[in-house]
C-alpha cells in the first residue's frame, strides 16, 4: 500500500532547528540577499522563528521581532529554499507570521529588503521612509545597505 502523505509541517522553530536554518539561509547571506547571522544569534532568537520542514529538512523560515511600543514587528530572514520556490511556502510563512503578530496585539509588520520588494508589494506591503521605523530599529538600520522599508497593516 502506497500512502501519499505529506510530511511537511509549518511550525515554530526549536533549538533542534538551528543547524537547518543556518544551512537554508547561508547561500542567501553569501550573495548579500540576507544580512549575516551567526549560530549564537539564531540560537538566542530561535523562539522568533517560524519554519516549514519536510521530513526533517527545513525549506522555509522567517523570524518575527516585535516592537510592542510601536505596535509593530519586523519580519526578518524570510527565506525559501530554491528547490521549493514558487510553491507557496513564502506565503504560508507570511500568513503564519501575520497570525503571530496579531496574537501579540500588533497592528503592522515591516520588512527591510534590498532585492524582493515586488514580492512584498504583491502581498499588501507598502514602501515607507526608513524614518518610519521604531526608534530601537532605526538605530540599527544599515544606511550602506540601502534597504527598502515596507510595511503591511494587519
Long-range contacts (C-beta under 8 A, 24 or more apart in sequence): 6-54, 7-54, 7-55, 8-52, 8-53, 8-54, 8-55, 8-59, 9-52, 9-53, 9-54, 10-50, 10-51, 10-52, 10-92, 10-93, 10-96, 11-50, 11-51, 11-53, 12-47, 12-49, 12-50, 12-51, 13-46, 13-47, 13-49, 13-50, 13-51, 13-61, 14-46, 15-43, 15-46, 17-46, 17-49, 17-51, 17-53, 17-58, 18-42, 18-43, 18-46, 20-51, 20-53, 20-56, 20-57, 20-58, 21-49, 21-51, 21-58, 21-61, 21-77, 23-58, 24-58, 24-59, 24-60, 24-61, 24-79, 24-81, 25-61, 25-77, 25-79, 27-82, 28-79, 32-114, 33-114, 33-115, 33-116, 34-77, 34-79, 35-76, 35-142, 35-145, 37-77, 49-77, 50-93, 50-96, 50-97, 50-100, 51-93, 52-89, 52-92, 52-93, 59-83, 59-84, 59-89, 60-84, 60-89, 60-90, 60-92, 60-93, 61-93, 62-93, 62-94, 62-97, 64-97, 64-100, 64-101, 64-109, 66-101, 66-104, 66-106, 67-134, 67-136, 67-137, 68-104, 68-105, 68-106, 69-134, 69-136, 70-134, 70-135, 71-105, 71-106, 71-107, 71-108, 72-106, 72-107, 72-108, 72-109, 72-110, 72-134, 72-151, 73-101, 73-104, 73-106, 73-108, 73-109, 73-110, 74-109, 74-110, 74-111, 74-112, 74-137, 75-109, 75-110, 75-111, 76-111, 76-112, 78-111, 90-119, 91-123, 94-123, 98-152, 98-154, 101-154, 102-154, 106-154, 107-153, 107-154, 108-151, 108-152, 108-153, 108-154, 109-151, 109-152, 109-154, 110-149, 110-150, 110-151, 110-152, 111-149, 111-150, 112-141, 112-145, 112-147, 112-148, 112-149, 112-150, 113-147, 113-148, 113-150, 114-145, 114-146, 114-147, 114-148, 117-148, 117-150, 120-150, 120-152, 121-150, 123-152, 124-152, 124-153, 125-150, 125-151, 125-152, 126-150, 126-151, 126-152
